[in-house]
Amino acid sequence: MKDLSKIVVFAVLVLALAPFGGFWIVALIGAGLLVLPVGAVIAKFFPKTWHRIEEGIFDKTHAMPAP
């Protein structure tokens, strides 16, 4: 009986928090759909700026100190 109550509590918790999870999934996908065209425009019209952005994102030397 104790296990059944744990399962019921977990199911209610999942159902209560599901809308919040759905909101964040939709929000992140929407933000991604907005950022992709903006990045394409920057890359097209400002290639030097885009190159600096890429270096900042993909350059690992600034994130990790030298041994």
mmCIF file of the N, C-alpha and C atoms, coordinates in Angstrom:
data_MODEL
# 
_entry.id   MODEL 
# 
loop_
_atom_site.group_PDB 
_atom_site.id 
_atom_site.type_symbol 
_atom_site.label_atom_id 
_atom_site.label_alt_id 
_atom_site.label_comp_id 
_atom_site.label_asym_id 
_atom_site.label_entity_id 
_atom_site.label_seq_id 
_atom_site.pdbx_PDB_ins_code 
_atom_site.Cartn_x 
_atom_site.Cartn_y 
_atom_site.Cartn_z 
_atom_site.occupancy 
_atom_site.B_iso_or_equiv 
_atom_site.pdbx_formal_charge 
_atom_site.auth_seq_id 
_atom_site.auth_comp_id 
_atom_site.auth_asym_id 
_atom_site.auth_atom_id 
_atom_site.pdbx_PDB_model_num 
ATOM 1   N N  . MET A 1 1  ? 0.823  -1.193 0.000   1.00 0.00 ? 1  MET A N  1 
ATOM 2   C CA . MET A 1 1  ? 0.000  0.000  0.000   1.00 0.00 ? 1  MET A CA 1 
ATOM 3   C C  . MET A 1 1  ? 0.868  1.258  0.000   1.00 0.00 ? 1  MET A C  1 
ATOM 4   N N  . LYS A 1 2  ? 2.014  1.165  0.664   1.00 0.00 ? 2  LYS A N  1 
ATOM 5   C CA . LYS A 1 2  ? 2.922  2.307  0.736   1.00 0.00 ? 2  LYS A CA 1 
ATOM 6   C C  . LYS A 1 2  ? 3.471  2.650  -0.652  1.00 0.00 ? 2  LYS A C  1 
ATOM 7   N N  . ASP A 1 3  ? 3.795  1.621  -1.440  1.00 0.00 ? 3  ASP A N  1 
ATOM 8   C CA . ASP A 1 3  ? 4.302  1.854  -2.794  1.00 0.00 ? 3  ASP A CA 1 
ATOM 9   C C  . ASP A 1 3  ? 3.238  2.463  -3.693  1.00 0.00 ? 3  ASP A C  1 
ATOM 10  N N  . LEU A 1 4  ? 2.001  2.021  -3.510  1.00 0.00 ? 4  LEU A N  1 
ATOM 11  C CA . LEU A 1 4  ? 0.905  2.566  -4.308  1.00 0.00 ? 4  LEU A CA 1 
ATOM 12  C C  . LEU A 1 4  ? 0.719  4.058  -4.036  1.00 0.00 ? 4  LEU A C  1 
ATOM 13  N N  . SER A 1 5  ? 0.849  4.459  -2.780  1.00 0.00 ? 5  SER A N  1 
ATOM 14  C CA . SER A 1 5  ? 0.703  5.882  -2.452  1.00 0.00 ? 5  SER A CA 1 
ATOM 15  C C  . SER A 1 5  ? 1.848  6.697  -3.052  1.00 0.00 ? 5  SER A C  1 
ATOM 16  N N  . LYS A 1 6  ? 3.044  6.142  -3.090  1.00 0.00 ? 6  LYS A N  1 
ATOM 17  C CA . LYS A 1 6  ? 4.173  6.839  -3.718  1.00 0.00 ? 6  LYS A CA 1 
ATOM 18  C C  . LYS A 1 6  ? 3.937  7.016  -5.214  1.00 0.00 ? 6  LYS A C  1 
ATOM 19  N N  . ILE A 1 7  ? 3.406  5.991  -5.854  1.00 0.00 ? 7  ILE A N  1 
ATOM 20  C CA . ILE A 1 7  ? 3.119  6.067  -7.290  1.00 0.00 ? 7  ILE A CA 1 
ATOM 21  C C  . ILE A 1 7  ? 2.051  7.117  -7.563  1.00 0.00 ? 7  ILE A C  1 
ATOM 22  N N  . VAL A 1 8  ? 1.019  7.154  -6.726  1.00 0.00 ? 8  VAL A N  1 
ATOM 23  C CA . VAL A 1 8  ? -0.058 8.131  -6.905  1.00 0.00 ? 8  VAL A CA 1 
ATOM 24  C C  . VAL A 1 8  ? 0.470  9.547  -6.706  1.00 0.00 ? 8  VAL A C  1 
ATOM 25  N N  . VAL A 1 9  ? 1.271  9.763  -5.683  1.00 0.00 ? 9  VAL A N  1 
ATOM 26  C CA . VAL A 1 9  ? 1.841  11.093 -5.436  1.00 0.00 ? 9  VAL A CA 1 
ATOM 27  C C  . VAL A 1 9  ? 2.735  11.506 -6.595  1.00 0.00 ? 9  VAL A C  1 
ATOM 28  N N  . PHE A 1 10 ? 3.544  10.605 -7.096  1.00 0.00 ? 10 PHE A N  1 
ATOM 29  C CA . PHE A 1 10 ? 4.415  10.922 -8.226  1.00 0.00 ? 10 PHE A CA 1 
ATOM 30  C C  . PHE A 1 10 ? 3.602  11.250 -9.474  1.00 0.00 ? 10 PHE A C  1 
ATOM 31  N N  . ALA A 1 11 ? 2.536  10.496 -9.726  1.00 0.00 ? 11 ALA A N  1 
ATOM 32  C CA . ALA A 1 11 ? 1.688  10.751 -10.896 1.00 0.00 ? 11 ALA A CA 1 
ATOM 33  C C  . ALA A 1 11 ? 1.016  12.113 -10.800 1.00 0.00 ? 11 ALA A C  1 
ATOM 34  N N  . VAL A 1 12 ? 0.526  12.466 -9.626  1.00 0.00 ? 12 VAL A N  1 
ATOM 35  C CA . VAL A 1 12 ? -0.104 13.778 -9.438  1.00 0.00 ? 12 VAL A CA 1 
ATOM 36  C C  . VAL A 1 12 ? 0.927  14.885 -9.615  1.00 0.00 ? 12 VAL A C  1 
ATOM 37  N N  . LEU A 1 13 ? 2.117  14.680 -9.107  1.00 0.00 ? 13 LEU A N  1 
ATOM 38  C CA . LEU A 1 13 ? 3.183  15.675 -9.254  1.00 0.00 ? 13 LEU A CA 1 
ATOM 39  C C  . LEU A 1 13 ? 3.555  15.871 -10.719 1.00 0.00 ? 13 LEU A C  1 
ATOM 40  N N  . VAL A 1 14 ? 3.669  14.792 -11.455 1.00 0.00 ? 14 VAL A N  1 
ATOM 41  C CA . VAL A 1 14 ? 3.990  14.884 -12.886 1.00 0.00 ? 14 VAL A CA 1 
ATOM 42  C C  . VAL A 1 14 ? 2.884  15.616 -13.631 1.00 0.00 ? 14 VAL A C  1 
ATOM 43  N N  . LEU A 1 15 ? 1.640  15.299 -13.333 1.00 0.00 ? 15 LEU A N  1 
ATOM 44  C CA . LEU A 1 15 ? 0.521  15.972 -13.995 1.00 0.00 ? 15 LEU A CA 1 
ATOM 45  C C  . LEU A 1 15 ? 0.457  17.451 -13.627 1.00 0.00 ? 15 LEU A C  1 
ATOM 46  N N  . ALA A 1 16 ? 0.821  17.790 -12.408 1.00 0.00 ? 16 ALA A N  1 
ATOM 47  C CA . ALA A 1 16 ? 0.784  19.191 -11.987 1.00 0.00 ? 16 ALA A CA 1 
ATOM 48  C C  . ALA A 1 16 ? 1.899  20.000 -12.638 1.00 0.00 ? 16 ALA A C  1 
ATOM 49  N N  . LEU A 1 17 ? 3.064  19.399 -12.833 1.00 0.00 ? 17 LEU A N  1 
ATOM 50  C CA . LEU A 1 17 ? 4.211  20.130 -13.384 1.00 0.00 ? 17 LEU A CA 1 
ATOM 51  C C  . LEU A 1 17 ? 4.315  20.044 -14.900 1.00 0.00 ? 17 LEU A C  1 
ATOM 52  N N  . ALA A 1 18 ? 3.515  19.221 -15.540 1.00 0.00 ? 18 ALA A N  1 
ATOM 53  C CA . ALA A 1 18 ? 3.593  19.049 -16.994 1.00 0.00 ? 18 ALA A CA 1 
ATOM 54  C C  . ALA A 1 18 ? 3.371  20.343 -17.771 1.00 0.00 ? 18 ALA A C  1 
ATOM 55  N N  . PRO A 1 19 ? 2.421  21.203 -17.395 1.00 0.00 ? 19 PRO A N  1 
ATOM 56  C CA . PRO A 1 19 ? 2.258  22.449 -18.161 1.00 0.00 ? 19 PRO A CA 1 
ATOM 57  C C  . PRO A 1 19 ? 3.494  23.341 -18.135 1.00 0.00 ? 19 PRO A C  1 
ATOM 58  N N  . PHE A 1 20 ? 4.206  23.363 -17.013 1.00 0.00 ? 20 PHE A N  1 
ATOM 59  C CA . PHE A 1 20 ? 5.419  24.178 -16.939 1.00 0.00 ? 20 PHE A CA 1 
ATOM 60  C C  . PHE A 1 20 ? 6.501  23.637 -17.867 1.00 0.00 ? 20 PHE A C  1 
ATOM 61  N N  . GLY A 1 21 ? 6.640  22.322 -17.907 1.00 0.00 ? 21 GLY A N  1 
ATOM 62  C CA . GLY A 1 21 ? 7.610  21.714 -18.819 1.00 0.00 ? 21 GLY A CA 1 
ATOM 63  C C  . GLY A 1 21 ? 7.262  21.966 -20.265 1.00 0.00 ? 21 GLY A C  1 
ATOM 64  N N  . GLY A 1 22 ? 5.982  21.855 -20.585 1.00 0.00 ? 22 GLY A N  1 
ATOM 65  C CA . GLY A 1 22 ? 5.537  22.130 -21.950 1.00 0.00 ? 22 GLY A CA 1 
ATOM 66  C C  . GLY A 1 22 ? 5.788  23.567 -22.353 1.00 0.00 ? 22 GLY A C  1 
ATOM 67  N N  . PHE A 1 23 ? 5.566  24.484 -21.414 1.00 0.00 ? 23 PHE A N  1 
ATOM 68  C CA . PHE A 1 23 ? 5.829  25.898 -21.696 1.00 0.00 ? 23 PHE A CA 1 
ATOM 69  C C  . PHE A 1 23 ? 7.292  26.113 -22.060 1.00 0.00 ? 23 PHE A C  1 
ATOM 70  N N  . TRP A 1 24 ? 8.204  25.541 -21.281 1.00 0.00 ? 24 TRP A N  1 
ATOM 71  C CA . TRP A 1 24 ? 9.628  25.765 -21.537 1.00 0.00 ? 24 TRP A CA 1 
ATOM 72  C C  . TRP A 1 24 ? 10.074 25.107 -22.833 1.00 0.00 ? 24 TRP A C  1 
ATOM 73  N N  . ILE A 1 25 ? 9.518  23.959 -23.165 1.00 0.00 ? 25 ILE A N  1 
ATOM 74  C CA . ILE A 1 25 ? 9.868  23.312 -24.435 1.00 0.00 ? 25 ILE A CA 1 
ATOM 75  C C  . ILE A 1 25 ? 9.448  24.185 -25.605 1.00 0.00 ? 25 ILE A C  1 
ATOM 76  N N  . VAL A 1 26 ? 8.214  24.687 -25.556 1.00 0.00 ? 26 VAL A N  1 
ATOM 77  C CA . VAL A 1 26 ? 7.721  25.551 -26.633 1.00 0.00 ? 26 VAL A CA 1 
ATOM 78  C C  . VAL A 1 26 ? 8.507  26.855 -26.679 1.00 0.00 ? 26 VAL A C  1 
ATOM 79  N N  . ALA A 1 27 ? 8.824  27.419 -25.522 1.00 0.00 ? 27 ALA A N  1 
ATOM 80  C CA . ALA A 1 27 ? 9.564  28.681 -25.478 1.00 0.00 ? 27 ALA A CA 1 
ATOM 81  C C  . ALA A 1 27 ? 10.966 28.523 -26.061 1.00 0.00 ? 27 ALA A C  1 
ATOM 82  N N  . LEU A 1 28 ? 11.645 27.441 -25.737 1.00 0.00 ? 28 LEU A N  1 
ATOM 83  C CA . LEU A 1 28 ? 13.001 27.240 -26.252 1.00 0.00 ? 28 LEU A CA 1 
ATOM 84  C C  . LEU A 1 28 ? 13.000 26.971 -27.752 1.00 0.00 ? 28 LEU A C  1 
ATOM 85  N N  . ILE A 1 29 ? 12.023 26.225 -28.230 1.00 0.00 ? 29 ILE A N  1 
ATOM 86  C CA . ILE A 1 29 ? 11.930 25.994 -29.676 1.00 0.00 ? 29 ILE A CA 1 
ATOM 87  C C  . ILE A 1 29 ? 11.628 27.300 -30.397 1.00 0.00 ? 29 ILE A C  1 
ATOM 88  N N  . GLY A 1 30 ? 10.725 28.100 -29.843 1.00 0.00 ? 30 GLY A N  1 
ATOM 89  C CA . GLY A 1 30 ? 10.411 29.399 -30.441 1.00 0.00 ? 30 GLY A CA 1 
ATOM 90  C C  . GLY A 1 30 ? 11.606 30.328 -30.461 1.00 0.00 ? 30 GLY A C  1 
ATOM 91  N N  . ALA A 1 31 ? 12.374 30.336 -29.384 1.00 0.00 ? 31 ALA A N  1 
ATOM 92  C CA . ALA A 1 31 ? 13.573 31.173 -29.343 1.00 0.00 ? 31 ALA A CA 1 
ATOM 93  C C  . ALA A 1 31 ? 14.587 30.700 -30.378 1.00 0.00 ? 31 ALA A C  1 
ATOM 94  N N  . GLY A 1 32 ? 14.716 29.398 -30.534 1.00 0.00 ? 32 GLY A N  1 
ATOM 95  C CA . GLY A 1 32 ? 15.629 28.868 -31.549 1.00 0.00 ? 32 GLY A CA 1 
ATOM 96  C C  . GLY A 1 32 ? 15.210 29.246 -32.949 1.00 0.00 ? 32 GLY A C  1 
ATOM 97  N N  . LEU A 1 33 ? 13.902 29.217 -33.201 1.00 0.00 ? 33 LEU A N  1 
ATOM 98  C CA . LEU A 1 33 ? 13.413 29.601 -34.526 1.00 0.00 ? 33 LEU A CA 1 
ATOM 99  C C  . LEU A 1 33 ? 13.618 31.086 -34.792 1.00 0.00 ? 33 LEU A C  1 
ATOM 100 N N  . LEU A 1 34 ? 13.687 31.892 -33.750 1.00 0.00 ? 34 LEU A N  1 
ATOM 101 C CA . LEU A 1 34 ? 13.961 33.315 -33.919 1.00 0.00 ? 34 LEU A CA 1 
ATOM 102 C C  . LEU A 1 34 ? 15.456 33.567 -34.102 1.00 0.00 ? 34 LEU A C  1 
ATOM 103 N N  . VAL A 1 35 ? 16.283 32.857 -33.362 1.00 0.00 ? 35 VAL A N  1 
ATOM 104 C CA . VAL A 1 35 ? 17.728 33.104 -33.380 1.00 0.00 ? 35 VAL A CA 1 
ATOM 105 C C  . VAL A 1 35 ? 18.370 32.632 -34.682 1.00 0.00 ? 35 VAL A C  1 
ATOM 106 N N  . LEU A 1 36 ? 17.881 31.555 -35.264 1.00 0.00 ? 36 LEU A N  1 
ATOM 107 C CA . LEU A 1 36 ? 18.491 31.048 -36.494 1.00 0.00 ? 36 LEU A CA 1 
ATOM 108 C C  . LEU A 1 36 ? 18.454 32.057 -37.642 1.00 0.00 ? 36 LEU A C  1 
ATOM 109 N N  . PRO A 1 37 ? 17.313 32.679 -37.956 1.00 0.00 ? 37 PRO A N  1 
ATOM 110 C CA . PRO A 1 37 ? 17.324 33.677 -39.036 1.00 0.00 ? 37 PRO A CA 1 
ATOM 111 C C  . PRO A 1 37 ? 18.147 34.915 -38.691 1.00 0.00 ? 37 PRO A C  1 
ATOM 112 N N  . VAL A 1 38 ? 18.148 35.303 -37.420 1.00 0.00 ? 38 VAL A N  1 
ATOM 113 C CA . VAL A 1 38 ? 18.960 36.459 -37.016 1.00 0.00 ? 38 VAL A CA 1 
ATOM 114 C C  . VAL A 1 38 ? 20.436 36.147 -37.230 1.00 0.00 ? 38 VAL A C  1 
ATOM 115 N N  . GLY A 1 39 ? 20.859 34.948 -36.871 1.00 0.00 ? 39 GLY A N  1 
ATOM 116 C CA . GLY A 1 39 ? 22.240 34.545 -37.103 1.00 0.00 ? 39 GLY A CA 1 
ATOM 117 C C  . GLY A 1 39 ? 22.586 34.498 -38.577 1.00 0.00 ? 39 GLY A C  1 
ATOM 118 N N  . ALA A 1 40 ? 21.645 34.051 -39.393 1.00 0.00 ? 40 ALA A N  1 
ATOM 119 C CA . ALA A 1 40 ? 21.887 34.008 -40.841 1.00 0.00 ? 40 ALA A CA 1 
ATOM 120 C C  . ALA A 1 40 ? 22.039 35.411 -41.415 1.00 0.00 ? 40 ALA A C  1 
ATOM 121 N N  . VAL A 1 41 ? 21.243 36.353 -40.936 1.00 0.00 ? 41 VAL A N  1 
ATOM 122 C CA . VAL A 1 41 ? 21.347 37.741 -41.409 1.00 0.00 ? 41 VAL A CA 1 
ATOM 123 C C  . VAL A 1 41 ? 22.679 38.345 -40.994 1.00 0.00 ? 41 VAL A C  1 
ATOM 124 N N  . ILE A 1 42 ? 23.090 38.118 -39.765 1.00 0.00 ? 42 ILE A N  1 
ATOM 125 C CA . ILE A 1 42 ? 24.384 38.642 -39.307 1.00 0.00 ? 42 ILE A CA 1 
ATOM 126 C C  . ILE A 1 42 ? 25.513 38.035 -40.129 1.00 0.00 ? 42 ILE A C  1 
ATOM 127 N N  . ALA A 1 43 ? 25.452 36.731 -40.374 1.00 0.00 ? 43 ALA A N  1 
ATOM 128 C CA . ALA A 1 43 ? 26.501 36.074 -41.153 1.00 0.00 ? 43 ALA A CA 1 
ATOM 129 C C  . ALA A 1 43 ? 26.549 36.593 -42.584 1.00 0.00 ? 43 ALA A C  1 
ATOM 130 N N  . LYS A 1 44 ? 25.403 36.923 -43.143 1.00 0.00 ? 44 LYS A N  1 
ATOM 131 C CA . LYS A 1 44 ? 25.345 37.387 -44.534 1.00 0.00 ? 44 LYS A CA 1 
ATOM 132 C C  . LYS A 1 44 ? 25.860 38.815 -44.679 1.00 0.00 ? 44 LYS A C  1 
ATOM 133 N N  . PHE A 1 45 ? 25.390 39.714 -43.831 1.00 0.00 ? 45 PHE A N  1 
ATOM 134 C CA . PHE A 1 45 ? 25.691 41.133 -44.003 1.00 0.00 ? 45 PHE A CA 1 
ATOM 135 C C  . PHE A 1 45 ? 26.887 41.625 -43.190 1.00 0.00 ? 45 PHE A C  1 
ATOM 136 N N  . PHE A 1 46 ? 27.249 40.903 -42.132 1.00 0.00 ? 46 PHE A N  1 
ATOM 137 C CA . PHE A 1 46 ? 28.381 41.293 -41.295 1.00 0.00 ? 46 PHE A CA 1 
ATOM 138 C C  . PHE A 1 46 ? 29.288 40.084 -41.065 1.00 0.00 ? 46 PHE A C  1 
ATOM 139 N N  . PRO A 1 47 ? 30.016 39.644 -42.095 1.00 0.00 ? 47 PRO A N  1 
ATOM 140 C CA . PRO A 1 47 ? 30.801 38.406 -41.953 1.00 0.00 ? 47 PRO A CA 1 
ATOM 141 C C  . PRO A 1 47 ? 31.918 38.506 -40.912 1.00 0.00 ? 47 PRO A C  1 
ATOM 142 N N  . LYS A 1 48 ? 32.538 39.681 -40.774 1.00 0.00 ? 48 LYS A N  1 
ATOM 143 C CA . LYS A 1 48 ? 33.607 39.807 -39.769 1.00 0.00 ? 48 LYS A CA 1 
ATOM 144 C C  . LYS A 1 48 ? 33.043 39.702 -38.356 1.00 0.00 ? 48 LYS A C  1 
ATOM 145 N N  . THR A 1 49 ? 31.896 40.318 -38.136 1.00 0.00 ? 49 THR A N  1 
ATOM 146 C CA . THR A 1 49 ? 31.255 40.221 -36.824 1.00 0.00 ? 49 THR A CA 1 
ATOM 147 C C  . THR A 1 49 ? 30.857 38.780 -36.534 1.00 0.00 ? 49 THR A C  1 
ATOM 148 N N  . TRP A 1 50 ? 30.318 38.101 -37.533 1.00 0.00 ? 50 TRP A N  1 
ATOM 149 C CA . TRP A 1 50 ? 29.922 36.705 -37.349 1.00 0.00 ? 50 TRP A CA 1 
ATOM 150 C C  . TRP A 1 50 ? 31.133 35.836 -37.045 1.00 0.00 ? 50 TRP A C  1 
ATOM 151 N N  . HIS A 1 51 ? 32.248 36.123 -37.688 1.00 0.00 ? 51 HIS A N  1 
ATOM 152 C CA . HIS A 1 51 ? 33.469 35.356 -37.429 1.00 0.00 ? 51 HIS A CA 1 
ATOM 153 C C  . HIS A 1 51 ? 33.915 35.550 -35.976 1.00 0.00 ? 51 HIS A C  1 
ATOM 154 N N  . ARG A 1 52 ? 33.818 36.770 -35.469 1.00 0.00 ? 52 ARG A N  1 
ATOM 155 C CA . ARG A 1 52 ? 34.182 37.026 -34.067 1.00 0.00 ? 52 ARG A CA 1 
ATOM 156 C C  . ARG A 1 52 ? 33.239 36.296 -33.115 1.00 0.00 ? 52 ARG A C  1 
ATOM 157 N N  . ILE A 1 53 ? 31.946 36.252 -33.458 1.00 0.00 ? 53 ILE A N  1 
ATOM 158 C CA . ILE A 1 53 ? 30.983 35.529 -32.624 1.00 0.00 ? 53 ILE A CA 1 
ATOM 159 C C  . ILE A 1 53 ? 31.312 34.040 -32.614 1.00 0.00 ? 53 ILE A C  1 
ATOM 160 N N  . GLU A 1 54 ? 31.615 33.487 -33.785 1.00 0.00 ? 54 GLU A N  1 
ATOM 161 C CA . GLU A 1 54 ? 31.976 32.068 -33.860 1.00 0.00 ? 54 GLU A CA 1 
ATOM 162 C C  . GLU A 1 54 ? 33.232 31.781 -33.056 1.00 0.00 ? 54 GLU A C  1 
ATOM 163 N N  . GLU A 1 55 ? 34.225 32.646 -33.151 1.00 0.00 ? 55 GLU A N  1 
ATOM 164 C CA . GLU A 1 55 ? 35.448 32.435 -32.379 1.00 0.00 ? 55 GLU A CA 1 
ATOM 165 C C  . GLU A 1 55 ? 35.152 32.454 -30.883 1.00 0.00 ? 55 GLU A C  1 
ATOM 166 N N  . GLY A 1 56 ? 34.297 33.366 -30.462 1.00 0.00 ? 56 GLY A N  1 
ATOM 167 C CA . GLY A 1 56 ? 33.950 33.446 -29.049 1.00 0.00 ? 56 GLY A CA 1 
ATOM 168 C C  . GLY A 1 56 ? 33.196 32.228 -28.554 1.00 0.00 ? 56 GLY A C  1 
ATOM 169 N N  . ILE A 1 57 ? 32.367 31.658 -29.409 1.00 0.00 ? 57 ILE A N  1 
ATOM 170 C CA . ILE A 1 57 ? 31.571 30.500 -28.999 1.00 0.00 ? 57 ILE A CA 1 
ATOM 171 C C  . ILE A 1 57 ? 32.394 29.219 -29.046 1.00 0.00 ? 57 ILE A C  1 
ATOM 172 N N  . PHE A 1 58 ? 33.133 29.030 -30.127 1.00 0.00 ? 58 PHE A N  1 
ATOM 173 C CA . PHE A 1 58 ? 33.801 27.750 -30.349 1.00 0.00 ? 58 PHE A CA 1 
ATOM 174 C C  . PHE A 1 58 ? 35.250 27.706 -29.886 1.00 0.00 ? 58 PHE A C  1 
ATOM 175 N N  . ASP A 1 59 ? 35.805 28.832 -29.488 1.00 0.00 ? 59 ASP A N  1 
ATOM 176 C CA . ASP A 1 59 ? 37.184 28.853 -29.013 1.00 0.00 ? 59 ASP A CA 1 
ATOM 177 C C  . ASP A 1 59 ? 37.212 28.346 -27.579 1.00 0.00 ? 59 ASP A C  1 
ATOM 178 N N  . LYS A 1 60 ? 37.908 27.276 -27.345 1.00 0.00 ? 60 LYS A N  1 
ATOM 179 C CA . LYS A 1 60 ? 37.930 26.666 -26.019 1.00 0.00 ? 60 LYS A CA 1 
ATOM 180 C C  . LYS A 1 60 ? 39.062 27.200 -25.142 1.00 0.00 ? 60 LYS A C  1 
ATOM 181 N N  . THR A 1 61 ? 39.968 27.989 -25.693 1.00 0.00 ? 61 THR A N  1 
ATOM 182 C CA . THR A 1 61 ? 41.115 28.412 -24.897 1.00 0.00 ? 61 THR A CA 1 
ATOM 183 C C  . THR A 1 61 ? 40.728 29.399 -23.813 1.00 0.00 ? 61 THR A C  1 
ATOM 184 N N  . HIS A 1 62 ? 39.702 30.219 -24.025 1.00 0.00 ? 62 HIS A N  1 
ATOM 185 C CA . HIS A 1 62 ? 39.330 31.184 -23.006 1.00 0.00 ? 62 HIS A CA 1 
ATOM 186 C C  . HIS A 1 62 ? 38.565 30.540 -21.853 1.00 0.00 ? 62 HIS A C  1 
ATOM 187 N N  . ALA A 1 63 ? 37.948 29.398 -22.081 1.00 0.00 ? 63 ALA A N  1 
ATOM 188 C CA . ALA A 1 63 ? 37.147 28.757 -21.045 1.00 0.00 ? 63 ALA A CA 1 
ATOM 189 C C  . ALA A 1 63 ? 37.986 27.854 -20.141 1.00 0.00 ? 63 ALA A C  1 
ATOM 190 N N  . MET A 1 64 ? 39.102 27.354 -20.656 1.00 0.00 ? 64 MET A N  1 
ATOM 191 C CA . MET A 1 64 ? 39.910 26.426 -19.877 1.00 0.00 ? 64 MET A CA 1 
ATOM 192 C C  . MET A 1 64 ? 41.304 27.013 -19.667 1.00 0.00 ? 64 MET A C  1 
ATOM 193 N N  . PRO A 1 65 ? 41.749 27.110 -18.424 1.00 0.00 ? 65 PRO A N  1 
ATOM 194 C CA . PRO A 1 65 ? 43.094 27.635 -18.180 1.00 0.00 ? 65 PRO A CA 1 
ATOM 195 C C  . PRO A 1 65 ? 44.174 26.659 -18.651 1.00 0.00 ? 65 PRO A C  1 
ATOM 196 N N  . ALA A 1 66 ? 45.314 27.214 -18.972 1.00 0.00 ? 66 ALA A N  1 
ATOM 197 C CA . ALA A 1 66 ? 46.435 26.381 -19.420 1.00 0.00 ? 66 ALA A CA 1 
ATOM 198 C C  . ALA A 1 66 ? 46.982 25.584 -18.240 1.00 0.00 ? 66 ALA A C  1 
ATOM 199 N N  . PRO A 1 67 ? 47.400 24.340 -18.483 1.00 0.00 ? 67 PRO A N  1 
ATOM 200 C CA . PRO A 1 67 ? 47.924 23.519 -17.372 1.00 0.00 ? 67 PRO A CA 1 
ATOM 201 C C  . PRO A 1 67 ? 49.286 23.963 -16.911 1.00 0.00 ? 67 PRO A C  1 
# 
